[in-house]
Amino acid sequence: MKYLNTVIKGTGSYIPEYKIENKDYVTNTFFEKDNSVIKGSGEEIVAKFKDITGIAERRWVKAHQTCSEIATSAAKQAIDSAEIDKETIDHIIVATNFGDVIEGTIQTDLLPSLAARVKHNLGIINPSCVAYDLIFGCPGWVQGVIQADSFIKTGLANRVLVIGAETLSRVVDVYDRDTMIFSDGAGAAIVEGIYTDRKSGVLSSATVTHTKDEAYFLYLGQSNKPGSDPNIRYVKMHGRKIYEYSLFNVPKAIKVAVDKSGIQVKDVKKIIIHQANEKMDAAIVQRFFKQYGMQVNIDDVMPMNIHELGNSSVATVPTLYDMILNGQIKNHHINKGDSIIFASVGAGMSINAIVYRQ
């Protein structure tokens, strides 16, 4: 018996060169959302931030770069890695939230879509290669792979380029502590259908969206600085609410995917989770295994690159996966036959997970 499997054939990523270290924020003046000054020295504020998030530095694009350009760079790597003809790509899905934001502005640009720009940059001529953007918060790239799996399993496509790209440095409020979390980056994968004698690739997935009370946990709002222009808005978040929401809901969503997959939870080798906050991610993973009465060594199952790369939204999962495959994450490897999980949570609020056999 032959199985139609949705597999990731090639990956690529773009990590910006411009490094912003925590010490670069020591002289900043930060304000709360009520415009009051955050008390304490710069050193104290930065140290507390590092203790909570695990972030020591992050990467930002240079002034001349755009989100669509770094998305194209990651896509080229994925195409080369997969060793395919770019004209055979049926769909290009770009997960993003703000599109191209030009340096010195705060205006998002999604006209034309980033996917159309990437297709243009790649020089793909085939009009049957459909290009569109997916706006789904931080879980966007994972959701793009879920969509690609659906297209492949229903015969609507055979080869899909899925990209997650964001330049959050262009939409942050420098007077908000949360600025220190965000970063830039792009990750890409060629996802395609193949027939084999055993089930592999995407085994199952799960997605949920909560909007009753949670819809605006992440939003656009004016600067925290007193007297700022209310018509100029930046990315904002209710961090405590997101933390509590994620700890309660993400483990359950991952469990749904695992229970549908047919694998045993003890066989999960890695959980490649959205790089949002080190303590939060660790707590999520521990709670996930606890649902099965298990305890794990977090360092063994949860690879991370948040310490050096920060939170690049839709790009965190694909860049982390690409870096593991290329031996760039110390003490973490993925071997053929390994069962892994991709999982993310973000604006909306939405959560998704994929159980994937390498």
N, C-alpha and C positions, 0 to 999 in steps of 0.2 A: 504494500500500500504506500502510495506517495502522498506526502502532506505539502500543502502550499504554505510556506512560511514567510513571514515578513522579517527580513534581516537587515541589519546595518552593515553595508558592504564597505563603506569608507567614511572616515571622519576628518575633520579639520578644525582649526581654531585660530583666532587672532587675539593675541595678548598685547595690549598697547605698551609702548616702551616707557612712557612717562610715569615715573614712580612717585607717588605721594605718600610720605611716611607720617606716622602719628605725630611726630615732633613738629611737623609743619603746621599743626593746628594749635600749638601751645599759646601763640599770641592772639588767637581769635577771640572775639567777644561773642558769647552765645546767649541767646534769649529763649525763654519759655514761650509757649504759644500765647500766653497772656501778656507778652511783651516785657515781662520782668527779667532782669539780668540773672543768669545762672551764677550762683555764688561759688567761690572756690578758685584756686589758681588754675592756670591752664594745664599745668602738669597733673594736678589732681583730676581734672575733668577727663583728660586723655587717658590716664591710668585706669580710671573707672570704666571708661568705654572699652578699653582693651580687655579688661577682666570679664566684662559681660559678653562681648561679641567675639573675642578671639582675633580681631582684626588688628594687624600691626602696620599694614600698608595696603595701598590699592593702586590700580593703574587707570590712568586717564589718557584719552586720545590727545593728539597734538592739535593746535589751532586749525590747521588746514584740513583735518580729517573729518569724515562724516560717518554716520552709522551704516549707510548703504555701502560705503567703501570698505569698511572693515568686514561687513557681511560678505562682500564679494571675495575678500582675501580668504576667509574661512571656507567659502564655497569652493574656491579653486583648489585648496588643499584636499577637501573631501573628494572632489572629482578625480584628482590625481591619485589619491589613496585607493579609491575604488577601481581605478583603471578602466573607466568607461568613456564612451563618446558622449559629450555633453548634449548633443542633439537628440539623444535617446531619453532624456529626462521628460517625464510626462507632466509633472507638477513641480512648481517651486513655491514652497510655503515659508514665509519669513515671519517669525514671531518677534514682535516688537511692541512698544507701548507709545513711543514718542516720535518715531521716524527720524528723519534727518533734522537736527537742530543746529543751525549755523552758530559758530562761535560768536559770542557777544550778543546773542538774541535769546529769547525764551520761547519763541514760537515754534511749535511742532510743524513738521512738513511731511505729509503722507500722500501728496499729490504730485506725481504718480506714486503708486505704492512702492515700498522698498523692494518688494519682489520683482516688480517691473524694472526697477533700476538695476537690480542685481542681474536679471536676465539680459538687459542691455549691456551691462558691463562685461558679462561673460561672453558676449557675442553670439548668443544662441539665436538661430534664425527660425527654427521650427515653430510655426504658429500654434501647433497643437500642444506645445509646452505652456501650460496655464500657470500664470504667476499671480499670487495674491498674498496679502498680509493677514496675520492672525493676531488679534489683540485680545489677550487672555491673561494679563498680568504676568507675574513671574513664572507660572506653570506653562507659558506659551509654547516653548520648544517641546516639552513632553506631550502637550496636547496636539502639536503638529505631527508627532510620530504616531499618536493614536489615530489621527485622521488619515495619515498615510496608510496605516494598517487597514483601516476600513476601506479605503479606495482599492487597495491591493486585493483584499479578500473578496470584494464584490466585483472585481474585474474592471473597475473604472480607471485603474492606472497600474503600471508595473514598476515604475522607477520614480521616486520622489526625492527631491532635494529639500531637506528641512533645516532651516537656519534659525538660530536665536541670536539677536544682536541688539545692543543698546548702548547709548552714550549718556548715562545718567549724570555725568559731570556737567552737562549743559542745562540741567533742570533742577539743580539743588540750590537751596538757600544757604548761603555761607554763614548765616547767623543762627542756624539750626544745628544742634548737636548731631542730628540724624544724617547730616551731610557726610559725616565721617564713615558711614556705612557704605555709601554707594560708589560704584566704579563702572568702568566701561569694558566691553569685550564682545567677542562673537564666536559662536561655535556652530558647526554644520555637520550634517550626516547625509550620505546617500542611503536611502531606504528602498529596498526592492523585494519583489516576490520571487522565491525560488522553490522548486519541488525537491524534496529529499525524503529519505526513508524514515526519518525520525522528526519529531516536533522540535523546532528550535526557533530562535528569534523571539518575536512578541508572542508570549503564551497567553496573556490576559492583561486587562487594564481596568481601571476604575476612575471615575471623575464625579465630583460633587461641587455644587455651588450654593453657598449660603448668603442670602441677601436681606433677610428680615431685619436683623439688627446690625449685620456685619458689612453691608455694601460699601460703607464709606470709612472703613478702617484705614484704607489708603486713599488719598484724594489729592487734588490740587488746591492749594491755598496761598494766601499772601505771606510775605516774609515775616519772620518773628520779630524783626527789628521795628521798634516803635516809629510810627510815622511813615511806614513804607506804603508804596502805591498798592491799593487793593486790587487794581486791575492787572497787576503782574503777579502771576501765580507760579508756585513751585511744588515739587512733589513733597507731600506731607504724610505722616502716618501716626496712628495711635499705637505706639509700640507695645504697651502693656496688654492692650486688648488683643493685638495680633498674637502675642506670645501665648496668652491663655487659650485663645481660639485654636491655635495650632497644636498645642499640647493635648487638647481634648479631642480634636477631630482628625488630625493627620494619621495617627496610628490606626484608627478605625478604617479610614479609606484605604490605607495600604493593605490592611488585613482582608478587605473585600477582594482586592486584586489577587492576593496570594491564595485565598480560598477558592477562587475561580480557576487558578492556573493548573491545579493538579500536582504541584510540587509540595514537598514537605518543607516546613519553615526552617528546619535544621539544615537544609541544603542551600539556603541563601548565603552566598559568599560575600556579597557587597551590597550596600544600600547607597546609591549615588543620589544624595538628597540636595535640594536647592540650598546653596550656600548663603543662608540668611543671617544666622547668628549661631555661633559654635555651641553655646550652652543650650539653646533651644533645640538645635538639631540633635544633639546628644540625648536630650530628654525625650524627644520624639522617638528616636530609634530604640531606646531602652523601653519605653512604654509599648512600642509595637511588639517587641519580643515578649514582654511581660504578659501580653494577652494570651500567649501560648504556654505560660508558665516557665519561660526561659530567661536566663540572664546571659549577656554576652560581653566580651571585651570590646568596647566601643572602638578602640584604636585598630582593631582587626577588621571590623566590618564597615566602618564609616570613614572612607577616605575624605580628605578636605584640602582645599586650596584657598579657603577664605582668609587665612592668616596673611598671605601675600597679595591676593587678588581682590579681596573685598566682595561685595555683593553686586554683581553685574546683571541682576534680574534674570531675564530669559536665557542669558548666556552661561549661567553658572553650571548647569547640568551638562550640556554638551562639551564645554571646555574641560570640565573635570574628567569626563569620560575619555575624551581625546588624549588628555595628558596621562591618564593611567595606561591606556593602550600603548602610548609611546614611552613608557618607563620613566615618566617625569614626576611621579608621586611616590616618594620613598616608602618602601615596605608594602606597597599595594600593587597587585598584578591581577589581571583577569585572564583566565585560561579557557580554551575551547571546552565547552560543556558546562561551564560555570553558570549557575543561576544567580542573576542579579536583579536589583530593583531600582528603577528610576522613580523619583518622587519629588513633588514640588507643591508649594502653597503660595498664594499671593492675592493681589488685588481682585476684589470682586464680591465676596472672597471665594476663591476656588481652590480645590485640591485635586491632584491627580496622581496616579501611580501606574507603572508598567512593570510586569514581571517578564524578564527577558532571559532567554537561554543563549549564551554566547556560541 
